[in-house]
């Protein structure tokens, strides 16, 4: 093992150059299998050939010290510092309006070179497609108050219902928090280059709980609360794995952090602590944390969103999963409200302008006295690809940002024990046989992540509930930010689509614990397999310039952030056939730093896991190309991952096309360019390509292509729309036929008559829309007047007789009553109306006259009315009465 050697100290053997045409034909003509040489070896024998000890005992348990607690856990009660920012994950909670945590992180990599795969745990989290390729988690910043431990009572833990009952049985006042200082260091390690690289550590914000004392009280309100909480937990059966004291308040910000140099670390520490000094000037006596935003707990479930409020405590099942909020027993005072809303609603520019120095000590970063280090990019070597993902990367020259994007083989699958958001990419290997779900051997894990092949929703340890992320990383491409030296995601896809690789066969070799304590499944490193030739091709086209070797591809786009050299080859990788100086070593990580109960447990775990590996080796002596009926049905596909969680693009072997496979969705495959095998379309290997397929088969109609592209959901939707349209048309026809068909006429006869009847022709010559409408309106009014006049003349003759009879009858009835003469015609007014008035105008006139008549006889003594006859002046002044 030559890990840690400088590039010029590595034993890099000489290799013969070959033309691109020779290499492509060699790449495409791989045998249908791999790993023939060591088919007779068992897992333990393969482990020895690769230089590992699969029978070693690892004693790295860090339990609580209580003999009745047989499994550690990560669940706790605490205060959340989570914020929702524009640069972070849009699903992050906004539970903190007091401390702008994004002001104390280095998202632009101005000071920080790299971190572990989680990146910044505060400041809003990470959104999908981030250039850094960090895990797209929500903001999980918090400070613990009480570590509950595991959730399994059989292992000494406490159930969630017990925690809820204990918290609801007590009350507490709002708790104030005071920011102390930000520090670096910690107990992390640098696993890339032994002691020759830059140091790595954690970044932590130290806070304190402000303790208030009532008059004459010997304990603070916070101490009384903790005593009551411990008593309540004991009363409701809390397990021995719970801590017997409160946790020192702090906010873990990031782990495995590597700075560009000691100077960059000092500058970052000063900048971040100056922000903390501003917070101290704003909140001299601490502040109660809360928000006016709304949230629903737990995340990802159907729940009612409620206003967060101030002073809440939260139960964290794991650091990224708040399941319940507990409110304080009172509202904030006016003074507490002022400070709690100072940053969100007030003007704090004065605090920033007046705070120009740091008046507290933030030394003690724990960098082991190494204050003069600086990263030398030219000390990078090909073994950097064998990276510890719980630590930061050591970047090559001209690369200014880390990245987690990589090419690999997807191996995840859905089962009953995992989240259903996991996708099934293979049905050959069931990795459940390689993990310890019930804590028989493994007591805890070194990180917040549990089993990487999918963690259960109710795991007792309290590990982050991730979906299955099983995969074999082959080639790390680094950041997708071209401005920082990386290659854009679109260009990575374009280059990969042109690589002609054979079907990728894999074969498990053994399960082991690597030098960093991580549990891994090693696959055989066959330097003559299609996977090996794919690795060679990726290095030639996407590797960095190193040792006088430069990459070359047809697009002319390159990256400075790949973790593989252009001159690296599979034969320089791990295994009995490799030289141990390169980055080719197909492995799958099962868990980060599992902590075993004792040494015997670690040996028993490896023995049990390798017994299943022996079964697979016997079942697939020449390897297997994995896939499913719905995903890569022919097997042997290559995937492009944005990060460990997100598979984005999938490429079929033999230039069979590629498709997007992201977040459970899939898009139709694209197709490769012209054939690459000699012989053109007459060569059987080229028959599956689109050019040759169209030459030998009838090209499908465009409508058939469109119909197929719609998918089953789109096709069903169109059929339903057409069916509904036909039903509606039939209903309209039947309604029209019932209304207009002739007596004895059939529906079919009406249908043909309605089709052939002459339609009314539209008038022509209208000057415009407005003129046509006005003209149509005028003609309509004239037509109405003529009809109304005809009706009026016919009615006046018949009604005049009724009127004369009515008058005579009225005269007889009113003989004993007083009579008031009322003129029918208004005096001084013209009795002639315009001949243009419509029938509606005449009806209005008659209504007014009738109203006047009624009002005229509405007096107390005037109970009747006589209608005088008009004078005979030669004019016909008769009015029609209604």
C-alpha positions, 0 to 999 in steps of 0.5 A: 500500500503506497498511500500517501506517497508523492506523485514522483515517488509512486511506481507508475509502470510504463504502458504502451500507447494505442490509437483511439480506434484500437481502444474503442474496438477493444472496449466494445468487444469485451466478453460477456462476463468477468473475473474468471481468474479467481473463481475458485477462491472463497471470500476470506481468500480474496480478502487476503489477496487484496491485502485485508484481514477479514477476521480482525477484531475491532474494539471501537465501542463508545457506549454510555457506560451503563451496563443496562444499556446495550445500544447507543442512540442519537435521539434528543430534546433540544432547541432548533436553530434552523433557517430557510434561506434562498441558497438552501433547501426550500423545505428547511424549517424556519424556526429561528428569526434571531440568528442569521446562521448563513452569515457564519458559513462559507458557502462560496469556498472562499476560505474552506477547501472541502468538507465531508459529504454533508457539508454545512449543517446550518444556514439553510441546508443544500438544494438539489443540483448544488455545484458542490454535490453535497447531500440535499438535506434540510437545515438541521442546526440545533443544540441538544439539551438532553440526549435520550439515546436509542428508542428500543426498550429491549436495548435500554432505550426509551420509546417515543410515547414515553418521551412525549408523555414526560414532556407533556407532564411538565411545564417550562418557561421560555429559555434564553440562549446566548452566543459565546464564540465559534471554534474549529478543530475537534477530534476528526482526522485526515484520511486522504494523505496521512499526515502530509496533507492539511488537517481536518476538523469540525466547526462548532458554535458554542452557546450557553443557556441564560439562567434566571433566578426567582427571588430567594431561589437557590436554583435557576429556572433552567435547573428546576426544569431539568430536574423536573424533566429527569423526574418525569422521564423516570416516572414514565419508564425512561431507559438507562441509555438516556444521559444522566446530565444535560448536554453542553450546549453547542451547534455543530456546523460542519465536520471534516473541514479542510481549509486552503491554509492556516491563513484562510482558517484564521481569516474565516474564524475572525470573520465568523466570530465578528458576526457572533460579536454583533449578535452579542451586542444585540442580545446582551442578556440572551434571546428566546429563539422562535419564529413567526413562520408556520410548520408541521411536524413531523416533516414529510407527513400530512399535518396541520401547519401551525405558527411556530411561536417562541421558546419551543423545545423539540424532540429530534428523532434524528438530527434532520427529523423533528417529530414534535414541538413543545410550547412554553407555559407562558407568552413572552414579556414585552422586553423578551418580545422586543429582543426576539423580534429585533433582527426580523422586524427592526433595523440592526445596521447600527449594531453591525456598523458599531461592532468592529472588534471581537472582545472575547477569546475564541482561541483553542481551535484544536489544530494540534499546533500546526498553524503554518500549513498550506495545501500544496495542490501538486502533492495530490496523487491518484490515490486521492480517489480512494477517499474517506467520505466522512472527511474533506477532499484534497483537491488537484491543481486549478480546482477551486471547489470540491464536488461529489458528482461521480459515475457509478453502478446503481445497486439500490432496491426497494424492500419492506424495511426501507423508505418507499422513495428508494428505487429498484435498480437491480434484483440480483443482490439482496444486501439486507443479509450484510447488515445488522438491523437489530444491533446484534453486532453493531452498537452505534455508528461514527456518524449520523448515518446508519446503514447506507443501503437504506435506514428504517423509519423507526431505527432504534439508534436514531440514524438519519432515515435515508433511502437506499443509496447502494452503488459502486463509485467508479469515477469521481468527476468533482464539482459541476461549476465551470467557474471553479474549474469543474465541468458542467453537468450537460457536458459530462452527459455529452461526453459519456454518451459517446463512450462505447463501453461493453456490458458491465459485469460485477462480482462480489469478493468479500466484506471488510473494514477499511483503514478508516473503520468503514464497512465495505463490500469489495468487488473483484477488480478485473483489469481485463473486464468491460468495467476496467476498460470503461475506467480507462476511457473515462480517465482518457477523456475526463481525467486531469492533466497529470504526469505529462498526460492530458485528457482528450475528447471529441467535445474539447471540454475538460475539468480540473476537479476530477479525482482521477488522472488522465494517465491512470488505468485500471491495471494500476488499481487495487487487487492482486492484478493491480499495482496499488497506485491508481484509483480503480477499486470497485467497492460499495460502502455499507456503513460509516464507522460502525461501532461494534459491541466488542472484538468478537462481535466484529469478527462474527459480523464479518464471518456472517457477511462473507458467508453470503458473499461466498454464496453469491460467488458460487451463484455467479462465478463469472460475474453478473450484469445487474438490472431489472425488468423496468430498469436496464433490462439487459443489465450492465448500465452506468449511472451519473450521480449528482451525489450519493442520494440522487442518480441523474442519468443512466447510460446503456452499454454498446451505445444503446442510449441514455435516459434521465432517471431522477427523483423516481422519474424517468424520461424516454431514452435518447439514441447514440450516433453512428455505428462504431464497429467496423462493417457498418450496419452489416455488422450484427453488433451495430443492429441495435443502433438507430441508424441501422435499425431504421435501415432494416425496419420500416420507420415508425409514423410520427404519430406512433412516436408521439403516441408512444412518448405520451406514456400510459397516463397520457394515453389514458387521458387522451382516450378519456377526453375523446370519450367525453367529447363524443358523449357531449356531442351526442347529448347536444344532438339529441336535445336539438332533435327533440326540439326541432324534428318534425312529427313522425320524423326519425332521428336519422332523418332529422340528422341528414335534414339538419346537415343539408338545410340551407343556412342563413347567409350573413350580410356583406359590406359592413364597414367594421365590427362596430358599424355592423353591430349598430346597423343590426341593432337599428334594423332590429329596433325597426322590426320591433316597432313595425310589429308593435304598431300592428299589434297596437292598431288591432288591439285599439279597435277591440279595446275601445268597445271595452273602454266605453262599457267600462266608462258607462258602468263606472258612471253608474257606480259612482252616482252617490260619490264625490267626483274629481275630474282628472285630465288624461292628457297632461296640460301644456304638454304635447300629446304627440310622441315620436314615431320612432319610439319602441313598443317598450317606450309606449308600455312605459308611457302607459305605466306612468299614466296609469300610475298618475291616474291611481295617484289622482284618486288616492285621496280620502274622499275621492274614491272614484273617477270619471273619464271626461270625453275630449273635445271634438277638435278634429284630432284623435287624442285617444289613449290606450288604457291598460 
